[in-house]
Amino acid sequence: MQEYEKAGYLTSGFRFFHIKDREQREFSYHYHDFHKILILLGGDVTYCVEGRSYALLPRDIVLIHAGEVHRPVIHSGCVYDRMILYVSPGFLAGYREPENDLGLCLRRAGEESSHVLRFEASCAARMEGAVRALENALADDDYASGLHRELLFLEFMIQLNRAALHSRIEFTGSSPSDQKIVAVLGYLNEHLTEEFSIGELSSRFFLSRYYLMHTFKEQTGYTIGRYLTTKRLLLAKKLISEGMPITEVCYACGFRNYSTFSRAYKKSFGESPREFRQSLC
């Protein structure tokens, strides 16, 4: 059975990439344990996130929360040109005061049930200018270059959140998709640690078992069981980082056996829960 794993890594507050694919390629579904912000510069792309699909336009910004399953679908040989920011949830947590909440844009996207922001032309130009200034700073090795890059990253996040706060953006709707599967995804995330069977799910949403399992895999890249395990492990990592005892985390996240939990955690994150706890000290 094919499995879809965590992609990318992040060992600092943020990372920046400018990537161009000049040949059409296929991307698999994947997730990250950090937030991802993508600014599309060019390409014929549909972005799929948690069962929703978005036809992108240049300068659209895609916001993906840590743990959300996603992939781009490339429709032609046009150059797929994008800038990407990986952002640590812990880094953003350090800027969550009412007057400087840098995670506001991500939460607003969640409230609007959208992952794509579309700006008016002047605002889009300012956002692109801010992220290009960050890109240019990557080649800077002068005095306090690291601090300079962090300041430019904060400038970009401030501009993004100001736009969200003052409603100068459009939260773009997704393309027509199977709303039943979107509803199933919402239910799974709301009841992540509970036990239920495929039969119970299919009855709750008035779907046949075959349709539910086949369509869920088609729209997310995951089986329902694999999706639940992935989400539970991400929740476990968050709870461990917040100081909850590891054994309590195991059962709080819906696992019934500690050895099963520990093996799954190490397979997903490359280290055991205890090793992760020790790395935080």
N, C-alpha and C positions, 0 to 999 in steps of 0.2 A: 504494500500500500504506500502510495506517495505521501510524504509528509512535507509540510510547509513550515520552515523554521524562521527563527529570528534572523534578521539581516542587519548588517552594519554594526558599528560599535562606537561608543562614546566614552572617553575618559576625562573629558573636561566639561565646562559649562555649555559650550556649543562648538560646532564644527561647520565649516562652509565648503561647498563644492560648486563648481560651474562645470556642467557636463554637456557634451554634445555627442549624440549618436547620429552618425551620417548614413548608417544603413539600418533598415527596418529590422527590429528584433522583437522577440517575445519575452515578456516578463512574467514570472510566476507570482502567485499570491505570497505575501510575506508580512511580517510585522516587526516593529522595533520596540525596545523597552525605553524609548525616549520619544519626545515629540518631533515631528517632521514638518517643515514649512517649505513648500515648493513654489517657485515663481516661474511660470512658463514664459519663455521668450519666443519660442517658435515650435511648430510641429502640428501634426494632425492627430490629436490625442484625446482619448476618453479615459477618465480616471475613475477607477472602481474602488469604493471604500465601504466596507461593511454592508454589502448588498445593494448599495446605491451607485449609480453611474452618472458621471458629469462630463459633458462635451466641453472641452476647455477652449478658451480664446487666449491669444497673447496677452500677457500681463495679469492673467488670473493668478490668484494665490490659493494654493491648496493647503489646508490645515489638517493635519492628521495627529490625533492623540496617541500617546504611548499605548501600545497593545492593539490598535485598530488594524484589522486585516485589509490590505490594499494592493493594488497593482495598476500600472498604466497599460492601456491597450493602444498600440500604434497602428494607424489605419493606412498609412502610405509611406513612401520613401522620403518624405520631407524630413529635413534635419530636425531631430528632437532635441531642442536646446532649452536647458532649464538651469536655474540656480536652486540649490538645496541647502537648507539649514537644519542640522540636528541640534535639538535643544534639550538639555537635561531638565526633567521635572524639578529636581532639587534646586537647580540654579534659579528657575522661575519662582520657586517657593520663597526664595530670599527677597523677592520683590512683590509681596502680596499685601502691602499696606493699602488702605483705601485710596490714598492719593497716588500710588504708583504700582498698581496691580498689573504686571506685565502678562499675566495669564488670562486677562479679560477677553481678548479676542478669541482664544480657544474655547472658553466657556460660552461665549455668545454664539459661536458656531454650533456648539452642541445644543443650545437652547433653540436655535433656528432650524435644527435638524438638517444642517448643511455643512459641507466641508470645503466649499469654494467661495472665495470673496472676489467680487468684480467691482472695480473702482471706476469712477468717472475719470476722464482723460488726464486732467491736471493732477489729480491725486495719485493716479497710477504712475505718472512720470516722476513724482516726488518719491514714491516708494521704490521705484527702480533705481533712481539716483542714489538713495540711501544704501541699497544693497550693493550697488556697483562700487561705492566708496569703500565698503567693507572688503569687497573683492580686491580692489587695488591695494588695500593695506596689507594683504597677505604677503606681498613681496617686500614689505618694509621690515628691515632689521635694525633700524636706528634705535636711539634711546627710547625705552618704555614702549616698544612696538607692541608687545602683548597687551598692555593696558590700553593702548590706542585702538587696537582691534576690538577689545571689549567695549570701549566707549562707543565705537561705531555700531556694534551689534545692539547695544542698548538704544542708540539713536533710531535704528531701524524698528525695534520693538515698540518704542515710544510712538513713532509715527503710525505704525500699524494699529496700535491700541487707541490712539486719538481718533483715527478714522472710524474704528468700530464704535467708540463712545459717542461720536457726533453723527453717526448714521450716514456717513458719506460713502457707504459701500452697499453693495447688493449681495445678500447671501443667496447664491445661485441655487435654484432647484435642481434636483436630479432628473435624469431621463426616466421615462416610464420603465418601471421594473416590477417585479413580483412583490406586491405590497404584503402579501401573506408572509413571505420570507423575511421581509423587513420587520414585520410584526413579531415573528419568531425570534429574530435576533434581539429585538428590544426586550422580549420576555426572558430570554436566556441571560442577558446582562443584568436584568433586575432580580433574577432568582439564581444567581451564579452558583451559590454554595448549596443549593437544594438538590435532592435526588428526584429524578423523574425519568421515565422510559420514553423511547421513541413512540410507543403506542399512546402514552398519555399526551405527548405533544401533538401527535397527529389528530387525536380526538379533540383536544382543546381548540385547534385551529381548523378543524373540519377539512383535513387533508389526508389523502392516502399515505400510508407509510412510504411507498415507493416514490411518490411525487415529492414528499417532504425531503427524503434523504437525497434523491437525485438532484432536485432543484437547489437545495441548500449547498451541496458540494459544487454545483455549477456556478453559483453566484458568490461564493466565498472562497472556494478552493480548499475547503476543509470539510471533513465529516463532522457531524454534530458532536460526537465524542471528542474528537481532536480539538475542535473549537473550544469546548468547555474546559478541557484540560489546560490548554494554552492560557485562557483567560484566568483560570484559577491559579496557575503558576505565577502569572504577572501580579495578581492580587497578593499572593504569598510573598513575593519579593518586596512589594511595597510595605506589607505589614512587618516583615523582618527588619526593614530599614527604619521603621518607626519604633522598634524596640520590643515588639511582642515576642514572648518566648517561642522558640521554633516548634515545639510540640503543640502548643496552642494554635499556632499558625496552620499547621497541618490539618487539624480538625475543623478550624474556623473556615478554611477554604474548601471544604467539601470532600477532603480525602479521608478514607476510612482506615488507612494503614500507613504508618510512618515510613516503612522501608520503600513502599511504592511511591510515596510522595518524594522521598529523598532521591530515588533513582530518576524519576521524571524531572525533578528540578535540575539535577546535574546534567542530564541529557540536553535539556533546553538551554541552560545558561553556562554550561562548561565548568561549574563548580558546585559543590554541595551547599545546602542551606547553611551549615555551620561554617564552611569556608567563607561564604559571603558575609555572614555575621562578623567573623574575625577581620575581614578586610575593612569593615566600617570602623574598627577600633583605632 
